[in-house]
Amino acid sequence: MSVGHIEETEGAGEAEGVTATSATVTASVLTYAVAPGVSLNVRSGPGTSYTIVRVLSEGAHVPIYCQTPGTTVTGPYGTSNIWDNISNGQYVADSYVNTGSDGYVASRCA
């Protein structure tokens, strides 16, 4: 799984760290930032014709459990037909999520 751009940084003394610039690991779950300044529609399926089930607030981070093709959407991170499954029956357009990749970063949804 790709986490986007990763930089190795040197800390004080002998400690070294790794910083992920497009993903965050929280309680063993990898999450990705939604584009800055965006309130993102979460839909019941992988496309703009599906019902909006909720709206993510600005600054949200989302897990990606699997990805699937759907409606092509243009957003801050390009144009893509990839949709991210962020919860059971909840999808967001990948072109609004900073995955650091133009392709799949998670397995395909079954």
C-alpha positions as CSV (number, residue, x, y, z in Angstrom):
1,M,0.0,0.0,0.0
2,S,1.4,3.4,-0.9
3,V,1.1,6.3,1.6
4,G,2.2,9.0,-0.8
5,H,5.4,10.9,-0.3
6,I,7.5,9.8,2.6
7,E,10.5,11.7,4.0
8,E,13.1,10.5,6.4
9,T,14.0,13.1,8.9
10,E,16.8,13.2,11.4
11,G,16.0,14.2,15.0
12,A,18.3,15.3,17.8
13,G,20.8,12.7,18.9
14,E,20.5,9.2,17.5
15,A,16.7,9.2,16.9
16,E,15.4,9.1,13.4
17,G,11.8,9.5,12.3
18,V,9.7,8.9,9.2
19,T,7.0,11.5,8.3
20,A,4.1,10.7,5.9
21,T,3.0,13.9,4.2
22,S,-0.3,12.7,2.8
23,A,-1.4,10.0,5.3
24,T,-1.6,9.7,9.1
25,V,-1.5,6.5,11.1
26,T,-4.0,6.7,14.0
27,A,-4.6,3.7,16.3
28,S,-3.3,1.3,13.6
29,V,-5.6,2.7,10.9
30,L,-4.1,4.6,8.0
31,T,-6.1,7.8,7.2
32,Y,-5.8,10.3,4.4
33,A,-6.5,14.0,4.4
34,V,-9.5,15.5,2.5
35,A,-8.5,18.4,0.3
36,P,-8.1,21.7,2.3
37,G,-11.1,23.9,2.3
38,V,-13.5,21.2,1.2
39,S,-16.6,19.9,2.8
40,L,-16.9,16.5,1.1
41,N,-20.1,14.6,0.3
42,V,-20.1,11.0,1.4
43,R,-22.3,8.8,-0.8
44,S,-24.0,5.5,-0.4
45,G,-22.2,4.1,-3.5
46,P,-19.3,4.9,-5.9
47,G,-20.8,7.7,-7.9
48,T,-22.5,11.0,-8.0
49,S,-25.9,9.5,-8.6
50,Y,-25.9,7.8,-5.2
51,T,-27.6,9.3,-2.2
52,I,-25.5,11.7,0.0
53,V,-25.4,10.0,3.5
54,R,-23.4,12.7,5.3
55,V,-20.9,15.5,4.6
56,L,-17.4,15.5,6.0
57,S,-16.3,18.8,7.5
58,E,-13.2,20.8,6.4
59,G,-10.0,19.2,7.7
60,A,-11.4,15.7,7.8
61,H,-9.2,12.6,7.5
62,V,-10.6,9.3,6.2
63,P,-9.6,5.7,6.3
64,I,-9.7,3.8,3.0
65,Y,-10.8,0.2,3.4
66,C,-11.0,-0.6,-0.3
67,Q,-11.4,1.3,-3.6
68,T,-13.7,0.7,-6.6
69,P,-14.3,2.4,-10.0
70,G,-17.4,4.6,-10.4
71,T,-18.4,8.0,-11.7
72,T,-15.5,10.0,-13.0
73,V,-15.0,13.2,-10.9
74,T,-12.6,16.1,-11.2
75,G,-11.3,17.5,-7.9
76,P,-8.2,19.2,-6.4
77,Y,-6.1,16.0,-6.9
78,G,-7.0,15.4,-10.5
79,T,-9.7,13.5,-12.5
80,S,-10.4,10.0,-11.5
81,N,-13.1,7.3,-11.5
82,I,-11.7,5.8,-8.3
83,W,-14.0,5.9,-5.2
84,D,-12.8,5.2,-1.7
85,N,-14.8,3.1,0.7
86,I,-14.5,4.9,4.1
87,S,-17.1,2.9,6.0
88,N,-19.8,0.3,5.4
89,G,-21.9,1.7,2.5
90,Q,-20.0,5.1,2.5
91,Y,-17.9,6.3,-0.5
92,V,-16.0,9.5,-1.4
93,A,-14.5,10.5,-4.7
94,D,-10.7,9.8,-4.6
95,S,-9.9,13.0,-6.5
96,Y,-10.8,14.9,-3.2
97,V,-8.5,12.7,-1.0
98,N,-4.8,13.2,-0.7
99,T,-3.5,9.7,-1.2
100,G,-0.3,10.8,-3.0
101,S,-1.2,8.6,-6.0
102,D,-3.2,8.8,-9.2
103,G,-4.0,5.1,-8.8
104,Y,-5.2,2.6,-6.3
105,V,-3.7,2.7,-2.8
106,A,-5.9,0.0,-1.3
107,S,-7.4,-3.3,-2.5
108,R,-10.4,-3.3,-4.8
109,C,-13.8,-3.6,-3.1
110,A,-15.4,-7.1,-3.5
